[in-house]
Amino acid sequence: MPRTWWCPLIHSSAARIDALERPDIDPTLEYLQPVDATTLASALGMTEQGLWGLVHTVHKQYHCVDIPKKSGGTRRLHLPTPGLAWAQTRILDAFLNRVHYPEHVTAYVRGRSTLDAAQKHAGHPILIVVDLKDFFLSTPRLWVRTAIETELKQTHRVASLLATLTTAPTEPGVRGRFIVPQGAATSGAVANLVAMGRLDPQMLEIAARHDLVYSRYADDLAFSVKTEIGHAATGELVREILQGVRASGYLPNYDKVRVQRTNTQQRLLGLCVNAHPNLPCRTYRTVRALAHSVRVRGADYTAARYGYASAEALEAYLRGMAAYTHHVAPGKVRGVVP
């Protein structure tokens, strides 16, 4: 019996999409080129009625969850319904994962990681790090539609439909301002696509003018200066970068702007980049201490003592850190896994 997908597509009814009727997406194709709602629905493997059902009620297809942030306060996630989440996964596979991102973009790209970003800046005398404020929430639907038109070469009609399916209302259930939501499978790729057209050209122009190395990992911008310059010149450079960020429509997080020289520990995306990318010694010590406590006192005691939700969560964290340590510095992985 064929497997079916159940999509709560809206209105008073639901639509079933037979898995056997969903065409497989050929990853060797450059971009799919639907021209209207009918061909877009076919490209996504759904009915046109189901597509319009999602489009017309997308403002009702999310619910919000607030989760605590490490730095304090909360982060709001917009979680899509199963039907919309399914459609967004299809959009990711059919369109967004086909984008050829330039080398300076290192987040939400298959085969790239924080290590790739860190390697670009290792060994330089000055590192400037700029964080964007509310990267997803400050990206409106209009920017998304424009990026899909220009970067993915889609028609205005198709770009409007895709932008509608990948953005969420700031307040669920209310038709108002739509933004890229934190919590959707497509959000990282969509925000990347928008920034690649709006933000990166200005940052690359500044980098070329001053002979800098530039990279962007989502909302973390990094610039490394290849030769030593004075504090006054560095300050002027930072002001020019911040002005360029504002001119592109984004807002810098001024509290997280950092200028790091070689006489301090240069940190980027959790890695030290003074000479070559490496995990900070403090991270190694913390992970080894947790692993030692698990061996001596047990996982349950250690999880409760250090605030982990469960022993399983602690062990998953240690395994993840072991894999990441091996990725960054293979010689230091021993002794991390309990």
C-alpha positions in Angstrom: 0.0 0.0 0.0 1.5 3.3 -1.0 2.7 5.6 1.8 0.8 8.9 2.0 1.6 12.3 3.3 -1.1 14.0 5.4 -1.0 17.8 5.0 -3.4 19.8 7.1 -3.8 22.2 4.2 -6.2 24.5 5.5 -9.8 25.6 5.1 -12.1 23.0 6.6 -10.6 20.1 4.8 -7.2 18.5 4.4 -5.4 17.1 1.5 -3.6 13.8 1.1 -0.6 13.8 -1.2 0.3 10.3 -2.4 4.0 9.7 -2.1 4.0 7.9 -5.4 2.7 10.9 -7.2 5.4 13.2 -5.8 8.1 13.6 -8.5 11.6 13.1 -7.2 13.7 16.3 -7.6 16.7 15.8 -9.8 19.7 17.3 -7.9 21.7 17.6 -11.1 19.4 20.3 -12.4 20.5 23.9 -12.0 17.2 25.6 -11.0 13.6 24.6 -11.5 11.8 27.2 -13.5 8.1 27.1 -12.8 6.2 30.0 -14.4 2.9 30.0 -12.4 1.1 28.4 -9.5 0.3 25.2 -11.5 3.9 24.5 -12.5 5.2 25.5 -9.0 2.8 23.0 -7.3 4.0 20.3 -9.7 7.6 21.1 -9.0 6.9 20.8 -5.2 5.0 17.6 -5.7 1.6 18.9 -4.4 -1.7 19.9 -5.8 -2.5 23.4 -7.0 -5.4 23.4 -4.6 -3.1 22.5 -1.7 -0.6 25.2 -2.7 -3.3 27.9 -2.7 -4.7 26.6 0.5 -1.3 27.1 2.2 -0.8 30.5 0.6 -4.2 31.9 1.6 -3.9 30.8 5.3 -0.1 31.0 5.9 -0.7 33.5 8.7 -2.5 30.8 10.6 0.1 28.1 9.9 2.5 29.0 12.8 2.5 28.9 16.5 5.1 30.6 18.7 7.4 29.1 21.4 9.7 31.2 23.6 12.9 29.5 24.6 15.6 30.9 27.0 18.8 32.4 25.6 22.2 31.7 27.1 22.8 35.5 27.3 19.5 36.0 29.1 16.0 36.8 27.9 14.1 34.6 25.4 14.2 33.8 21.7 10.9 33.4 19.9 10.5 30.5 17.5 7.8 30.5 14.9 7.0 26.8 14.3 5.1 25.8 11.2 2.3 23.3 11.1 3.2 19.8 9.6 1.7 20.7 6.2 3.6 23.9 5.8 6.8 22.4 7.2 6.5 19.6 4.5 6.1 22.3 1.8 9.1 24.2 3.1 11.2 21.1 3.0 10.3 20.7 -0.6 11.2 24.3 -1.3 14.5 23.8 0.4 15.3 20.8 -1.8 13.9 22.1 -5.1 15.3 25.7 -4.9 17.3 26.9 -2.0 19.8 24.0 -1.8 20.7 24.5 -5.4 22.2 28.0 -4.8 26.0 28.2 -5.5 27.2 30.4 -2.6 30.5 32.2 -2.9 33.3 31.2 -0.6 32.8 34.0 1.9 29.4 32.5 2.9 30.0 29.7 5.3 26.7 29.1 7.2 23.7 27.0 6.0 25.8 25.7 3.1 26.4 22.0 2.7 30.0 21.0 3.3 30.9 24.3 5.1 31.2 25.0 8.8 32.6 27.4 11.4 36.0 25.9 10.7 35.9 27.1 7.1 35.2 30.6 8.3 37.9 30.5 11.0 40.5 29.3 8.6 40.1 32.4 6.4 41.1 34.7 9.3 43.8 32.7 11.1 47.1 34.3 11.6 46.2 37.9 10.7 47.2 40.8 13.0 43.7 42.3 13.4 40.3 40.6 13.5 37.1 42.7 13.4 33.8 40.9 14.2 30.4 42.5 13.7 27.1 40.8 14.7 23.8 41.7 13.1 20.8 42.4 15.3 17.7 40.2 14.7 19.1 38.8 11.4 15.9 36.7 10.7 13.3 39.0 12.1 14.7 42.1 10.3 14.3 40.3 6.9 10.9 41.2 5.5 8.9 39.3 2.8 9.6 42.0 0.2 13.4 41.3 0.5 12.8 37.6 0.2 10.7 38.0 -2.9 13.3 40.3 -4.5 16.1 37.8 -3.7 14.2 34.9 -5.2 13.6 36.9 -8.3 17.2 38.1 -8.7 19.3 35.2 -7.3 17.1 32.2 -8.3 15.9 33.8 -11.6 12.2 33.1 -10.9 9.2 35.0 -12.2 7.6 37.6 -10.1 4.5 35.4 -9.6 6.5 32.4 -8.5 8.8 34.5 -6.3 5.8 36.0 -4.5 4.4 32.5 -3.8 7.7 31.1 -2.5 8.2 34.2 -0.4 4.7 33.8 1.1 5.4 30.1 2.0 8.8 30.9 3.7 7.8 33.9 5.8 5.7 34.2 8.9 3.6 37.0 10.5 5.3 38.7 13.5 2.1 37.7 15.4 0.6 34.3 14.4 -3.0 34.5 13.1 -2.7 38.2 12.2 -2.2 39.6 8.7 0.5 42.2 9.1 4.2 42.4 8.7 5.8 39.1 7.5 9.4 38.2 8.3 11.8 35.2 8.0 10.8 33.1 11.0 13.2 31.3 13.4 12.0 27.8 13.4 11.3 27.0 9.7 13.6 24.7 7.7 14.0 27.3 5.0 14.9 30.3 7.1 18.6 29.9 7.2 18.9 29.5 3.4 16.4 32.3 2.8 18.2 34.8 5.1 21.5 33.8 3.4 20.0 34.4 0.0 18.8 37.8 0.9 22.1 38.8 2.6 24.0 37.6 -0.4 22.3 40.2 -2.6 21.8 43.1 -0.1 24.6 43.0 2.4 27.6 41.1 1.0 28.3 43.3 -2.1 28.8 46.3 0.2 31.0 44.3 2.6 33.0 42.9 -0.2 33.5 46.4 -1.7 34.9 47.6 1.7 37.1 44.5 2.0 38.5 45.1 -1.5 39.1 48.8 -0.9 41.1 48.1 2.3 42.7 44.7 1.3 40.7 42.8 4.0 39.6 39.2 4.2 35.8 39.0 4.6 33.5 36.1 5.6 29.9 35.8 6.8 28.6 33.0 9.0 24.8 33.8 9.1 24.7 37.1 11.0 28.4 37.0 12.1 30.5 39.2 9.9 34.3 38.9 10.1 37.0 41.1 8.6 40.7 40.4 9.1 43.4 43.0 8.4 46.4 41.6 6.6 48.9 44.2 7.9 49.2 46.0 11.2 47.5 49.4 11.3 47.0 51.9 14.1 44.1 52.3 16.5 42.8 55.4 14.8 42.8 53.7 11.3 41.1 50.7 12.8 38.4 52.8 14.4 37.7 54.5 11.0 37.5 51.1 9.4 35.0 49.8 11.9 32.9 53.0 11.4 32.9 52.4 7.7 31.8 48.8 8.1 29.0 49.7 10.4 27.8 52.4 8.0 27.8 49.9 5.2 25.7 47.5 7.3 23.2 50.2 8.0 23.1 51.3 4.4 22.2 47.7 3.4 19.1 47.8 5.6 20.4 45.7 8.5 21.2 46.9 12.0 24.5 46.1 13.7 24.5 44.8 17.3 26.8 47.4 18.7 27.3 45.5 21.9 28.9 42.7 20.0 31.3 44.6 17.8 34.9 43.4 18.6 38.4 44.4 17.5 40.9 41.7 18.4 44.7 42.0 18.0 47.4 39.4 18.3 48.2 40.4 21.8 44.8 39.0 22.9 43.0 35.8 22.2 41.3 36.3 18.8 38.0 34.5 18.9 35.7 33.8 16.0 32.6 31.5 16.2 33.9 29.9 19.3 37.4 29.2 17.9 40.8 30.8 18.5 42.3 32.0 15.3 45.6 33.7 16.4 47.8 31.2 14.6 45.5 28.4 13.3 41.9 27.5 14.2 41.6 25.8 17.5 39.2 25.3 20.4 40.0 27.5 23.5 41.8 25.7 26.3 38.9 26.5 28.6 36.6 24.5 26.4 38.9 21.5 26.5 39.1 21.7 30.3 35.4 22.0 30.7 34.6 19.0 28.5 37.3 16.9 30.0 36.1 17.8 33.5 32.5 16.7 32.5 33.8 13.5 31.0 35.9 12.7 34.2 32.8 13.4 36.4 30.7 11.0 34.3 33.3 8.3 34.7 33.8 8.8 38.5 30.3 9.8 39.7 28.1 8.7 36.9 26.1 10.5 34.2 23.0 11.1 36.3 24.9 12.9 39.1 26.9 14.9 36.6 23.8 16.0 34.6 22.0 17.1 37.7 25.1 18.8 39.1 25.8 20.9 36.0 22.3 21.6 34.9 21.7 19.3 32.0 18.2 18.1 31.3 19.1 14.4 31.6 22.0 12.0 31.5 21.2 11.3 27.9 21.4 15.0 27.1 24.8 15.3 28.8 26.2 12.2 26.9 24.9 13.6 23.6 26.7 16.9 24.3 29.9 15.1 25.1 29.7 13.0 21.9 29.0 16.0 19.9 31.9 17.9 21.4 34.1 14.9 20.7 33.1 14.9 17.1 33.6 18.6 16.8 37.0 18.4 18.5 38.1 15.8 16.1 37.0 18.0 13.2 38.9 21.0 14.5 41.9 19.4 16.1 42.1 15.6 15.7 45.0 15.2 18.0 43.1 16.4 21.0 40.1 14.3 20.8 41.3 11.5 23.2 39.9 11.7 26.7 36.9 13.7 25.8 34.3 10.9 25.3 33.4 9.2 28.6 
